[in-house]
Amino acid sequence: MPVSKGGLSGTVTDVRLIFQGAIKVNAAGIIVCHNHPSGNLNPSESDIAITRKIKESGIVMDIQPLYHLIIVPEGTYYSMGDEGIV
């Protein structure tokens, strides 16, 4: 379920919208994914901050954030779950 569409240099992510979709379908967990059209797989400080906010909100809501993936046009990805950030 898309919750944000960005411009050339960024987007605004509202954590409430992410969890709204999860609550509507009675989800026990969520997987968050966004793209980096630049091809840079490294998460920005903003990416890490929003991931931590999602993780903290998930604890309160009892909805487990499982992964936060960054995908690039080449088809590769970076998993914040695999890196221990989520």
C-alpha positions, 0 to 999 in steps of 0.5 A: 500500500503506497503511503508516500510519493516523493520528488527528486530529492525526497519525500515526507513519510507519515508513520501514522499512514503506515500503521493505518494500513496495517490496522485496517487489515489486522496485520501482525507485522509490516514490511516497509520498502522504498526506492532510491532512484539514484542507485545508491543503496546506502540508507540516509540518516533520514531513512534510519531515523524513520525506520527507528520511529516505525520500530518504536511505533510498532512496539506500542501498536504491537505490530512488528516491523519485519523489514525496511528495504531500499531498492534500486533500479538495478534490482538489488536491495539493502535490508535494514532488517538484515543489518539490525536496524529494524 
